[in-house]
């Protein structure tokens, strides 16, 4: 929080998207059901990027609510104070998490048990940051549901972090004030730094036609099929996996990137053309991505990291919408990646 007019330190939300249909698990974990908001794993923290002294607090704050993963907590701290627990901004924001004196009493607690709640105590501040972030996540989600604001949830809550929730509400989205849009870009870019990178490369498992685009366990929050009145195709054209923001996305097979860019419905999208099977074309698509690591014309290999998951386009929260097209027609990706 760098402005005395700010009503919040900020937050980022990571709701599990596309809550239609039954919930299933990838084969790497035991099958089961339940609410994806309770079960979807957040992005793993790159612990090596966090100063060891503050790591326990970042992990604990990042476990307060599913909407605010530890990588976000760390990214906020770097931008706000550069991990300096004694930082004081020109506007008077204090400590590693940059609380304004007027805001601190509402959120600060003696979490490190040293006898006082102090914004200059890193443990107290980081935990207060987590509480405030979770509160902002709920607030921004409510605004979106009521149609009071527009835009990706991550951008809205980061804008609230910088300019205040009131400014976001007044603007109906990210305030175009010359500072906040840049601030949002910096924080979202830093999330990748604090997200654990999974091993690149791999092979298609025996008995499968393609490899999974994910290397971590994930819930299927919306399966292939199911009628979707709002869809131009009338049905769900792929599988939705509930994953945390910034999760590495891997190429499901060797091929050539035929599209890598923006689509109004799919958001950031990648399409890969693979070798023909049975004389028919095979394509995979990866959608609602946060960042793209490949460009049109690139040759990719199975398992290569091609993007990071996000919530761009027509999306309610971070997830991967994965599709397979066979002979130009959508088909159930499950049997292709070993889910049958």
Secondary structure, 3 states (H helix, E strand, C coil): CCCCCCCCCCCCCCCCCCCCCCCEECCCCCCCCCCHHHHCCCCCECHHHCCHHHHHHHHHHCCCCCCCCHHHHHHHHHHHHCCCCCCECCCCCECCCCECHHHHHHHCCCCCCCCCCCCCCHHHHHHHHHHHHHHHHHHHHHHHHHCCCCCCHHHHHHHHHHHCHHHHHHHCCCCCCCCHHHHHHHHHHHHHHCECCCCCCCCCCCCCCCCCCCCCCCEEEECCEEECCCCCCCEECCEEEECCCCCEEECCCCEEEEEEEEECCCEEEEEEEEEEECCEEEEEEEEEEEEECCCCCCEECCCCEEEEEECCCCCCCCEEEEEEEECCEEECHHHHCCCC
